[in-house]
Amino acid sequence: MIENGASDGGPAVKDTLLSAVEADLVRPWYRLRFSPAVEARFEADTSARRSHLLVIAGLLALVTYNLYIFNDYVIRPESLLTAAWLRFGLMTPLGLAALYAVYRGLSPILREATMAATIVIAMLLSSVNFYLSDSPYSFLDTFSFGLILLVGNIVFSLRFGFALASSLLCAVIMTSFVIPYGHTDNAVKINTLVVFASSAVFTLLANYRLEASERQAYLLLLRERLGNEATLQDNQTLARISTTDPLTGVANRRHFDEVLAQRWNEAIAERTMLGMLVLDIDCFKNYNDRYGHLEGDVCLRQVAQKIQHHVRHELDLVVRYGGEEFVVLMPDASASSAFQAAERIRQGIEALAIPNAGVPHSAVVTISIGVAVARPTSAMPPSTLLSLADEALYQAKREGRNRCVLAQLQESGSSTQTHRDTPHATGLASSSDEAKR
Ligand SMILES: Nc1nc2c(ncn2[C@@H]2O[C@H](COP(=O)(O)OP(=O)(O)OP(=O)(O)O)[C@@H](O)[C@H]2O)c(=O)[nH]1
């Protein structure tokens, strides 16, 4: 019943819609229409399917209407040509044109009005058909005119307002042909009008109930769908909160632990390398003491953004590991590419030129980075990589800060060997070359 055609809008729009749906669920029993927002959503969700069903029902009704030519042949053979003209020359093209318009897509009001018009036209042509015949049986047809109402009110299930209007028009048309008809007694005429009026009342009642149930079912489904979407959104928000560092927006340590284990296993399975950078802002205590904790937070955010800017967005994971320490996890990274990325980050942060007065090695905020790269094996725990990168970081600190140090874990039989490089900003080319070797 609910199609996916309608745009769902943002969370605020959904909340408003959900409140409107709740209010509509307790609207007075006699009110079919929803509040404007829900009505618009109802139409958007159901109109394509409704038009489709109306076209199918309309074609069936048209075929049935034309089959009544056999009835004409039996009860009014002398005016068969007139009947054929009314059915095939007028009703069929008009009906097909109306159905084509509905198929192409009309506004809800035009769609209902078009379908209601086909009912009124069918009643008019049927009335003309019986009226023009002199056959003593021709009037018999009027007893089946209630079927026309049945098609409009039940088979088409016209929206109630249109069902009511078309039924009233049909009643007026029929009465205006029945009353002046000359070949039948008044008692029979009254009888046929009473049968027709009863058909109108019962089919309208059924029509009202059908529309009311359709609308109620739609409201319940829409409420459930909006509720599910809200829950899904809450879950996604919670998942994001639980994996993200609130200050910087990068991944938090909890998320890092999960991803590290995953990437480690993938690297074992695919026999690829895994790189890790551990980054620590130099003399950040001094920065905080001098510029205040709030400025310190701003600095942390800038540094996190810069790190993210210099890594592969799809592949690498940037993490705030704690305090002023970050980690970057780099799947499928060689020693040289990991070191180059580290160097790009280091230079990028220096280029931010965030003043950090009063520190011995630099007038601006700088960062030291320990780089480690390994080909993981099942015999090696993931923490090995972190320890190596951490050791390299401390070496960078010891050697004067604002530098990258590479600690490369190499496979050589069963033993592992640590290779460290200690390039300074001025000796990058040689260090990168060494890393590549
Ligand atoms: N503004 C701010 N400061 C933080 C946050 N977390 C940790 N810090 C500060 O980061 C500073 C870390 O200082 P230290 O561990 O002494 O290291 P450092 O001064 O950076 O010195 P080195 O690492 O040796 O270069 C401390 O002053 C912490 O208060 C935070 O979320 N916001």
The ligand as an SDF file (V2000), in Angstrom:
LIG
                    3D

 32 34  0  0  0  0  0  0  0  0999 V2000
   42.8580   21.3000   25.2770 N   0  0  0  0  0  0  0  0  0  0  0  0
   42.9670   19.9990   25.5330 C   0  0  0  0  0  0  0  0  0  0  0  0
   44.1040   19.5090   26.0630 N   0  0  0  0  0  0  0  0  0  0  0  0
   44.2400   18.2100   26.2870 C   0  0  0  0  0  0  0  0  0  0  0  0
   43.2140   17.3130   25.9800 C   0  0  0  0  0  0  0  0  0  0  0  0
   43.6150   16.0650   26.2890 N   0  0  0  0  0  0  0  0  0  0  0  0
   44.8690   16.1890   26.7800 C   0  0  0  0  0  0  0  0  0  0  0  0
   45.2570   17.4840   26.7800 N   0  0  0  0  0  0  0  0  0  0  0  0
   46.4970   18.0760   27.2400 C   0  0  0  0  0  0  0  0  0  0  0  0
   47.6040   17.6120   26.4590 O   0  0  0  0  0  0  0  0  0  0  0  0
   48.7330   17.8550   27.2290 C   0  0  0  0  0  0  0  0  0  0  0  0
   49.7130   16.7230   27.0520 C   0  0  0  0  0  0  0  0  0  0  0  0
   50.8820   17.0710   27.6720 O   0  0  0  0  0  0  0  0  0  0  0  0
   52.1030   16.1130   27.8250 P   0  0  0  0  0  0  0  0  0  0  0  0
   51.6390   14.6840   27.8590 O   0  0  0  0  0  0  0  0  0  0  0  0
   52.9070   16.5850   28.9580 O   0  0  0  0  0  0  0  0  0  0  0  0
   52.9080   16.2380   26.5220 O   0  0  0  0  0  0  0  0  0  0  0  0
   53.3850   17.5000   25.7020 P   0  0  0  0  0  0  0  0  0  0  0  0
   53.3340   18.7500   26.4770 O   0  0  0  0  0  0  0  0  0  0  0  0
   52.6390   17.5220   24.4280 O   0  0  0  0  0  0  0  0  0  0  0  0
   54.8810   17.1710   25.4580 O   0  0  0  0  0  0  0  0  0  0  0  0
   55.4860   16.1600   24.4090 P   0  0  0  0  0  0  0  0  0  0  0  0
   54.4100   15.1820   24.0580 O   0  0  0  0  0  0  0  0  0  0  0  0
   56.6290   15.5150   25.1200 O   0  0  0  0  0  0  0  0  0  0  0  0
   55.9010   16.9780   23.2520 O   0  0  0  0  0  0  0  0  0  0  0  0
   48.2930   18.0350   28.6900 C   0  0  0  0  0  0  0  0  0  0  0  0
   48.4620   19.3900   29.0320 O   0  0  0  0  0  0  0  0  0  0  0  0
   46.8300   17.7000   28.6450 C   0  0  0  0  0  0  0  0  0  0  0  0
   46.0780   18.4780   29.5390 O   0  0  0  0  0  0  0  0  0  0  0  0
   42.0040   17.8580   25.4310 C   0  0  0  0  0  0  0  0  0  0  0  0
   41.0310   17.1570   25.1280 O   0  0  0  0  0  0  0  0  0  0  0  0
   41.9260   19.1930   25.2190 N   0  0  0  0  0  0  0  0  0  0  0  0
  1  2  1  0
  2  3  2  0
  2 32  1  0
  3  4  1  0
  4  5  2  0
  4  8  1  0
  5  6  1  0
  5 30  1  0
  6  7  2  0
  7  8  1  0
  8  9  1  0
  9 10  1  0
  9 28  1  0
 10 11  1  0
 11 12  1  0
 11 26  1  0
 12 13  1  0
 13 14  1  0
 14 15  2  0
 14 16  1  0
 14 17  1  0
 17 18  1  0
 18 19  2  0
 18 20  1  0
 18 21  1  0
 21 22  1  0
 22 23  2  0
 22 24  1  0
 22 25  1  0
 26 27  1  0
 26 28  1  0
 28 29  1  0
 30 31  2  0
 30 32  1  0
M  END
$$$$
